[in-house]
């Protein structure tokens, strides 16, 4: 029986990497004495997979992981037993059984919602973003494997909405592409915004929080994983 878990990763545990997070879940599942299924072969491993690796240092309240048990167990039992064995900062928010229409969470994710906190006060931020998104193209250099390629990120931005603007800074929500087909890093979006408004970009002062991961249904509507 396959299950999908939604969990939060907040606080100091945000500073452990993706592979260490996998180990945290593997150990928690063992301590919870859940009948986890294992792969076949010479090096069997727990059948478990995450939707989208979370960048080091970023917090989230909308992460997903799939895993398979040898037999069906009550959902409340799974949630309670895992929450009792997880380290501080990781909390299981929801659990559900797989349906016949489900693919792996890694295969389904197409978009991610972020809350982004800028250290600068950007006046008329909503109007600035509206004008920016009215451009035909939003081109910026994307570096990968020591190569820089000019890409148009406009199609990767689904919406941007201001949360708060004050003398202390500006915060906004952004729904952008994510996953194996298209993937816009929120850092690249912020870098473009700073370039567009011609302000100095200080990446270490920007705070990111992932809120949710989405898939699309047959009609193209975004749905939470």
Secondary structure by P-SEA (a helix, b strand, c coil): cbbbbbbbbbcccccccaaaaaaaaaaaaaaaccbbbbbbcccccccccccccccccccccbbbbbbcccccccaaaaaaaaaacccccccccbbbbbccccccccccccbbbbbbbbcccccaaaaaaaaaaacccbbbbbbcccbbbbbbcccccccccccccccccccbbbbbbbcccbbbbaaaaaaaaaaaaccccccccbbbbbccccccccccccccc
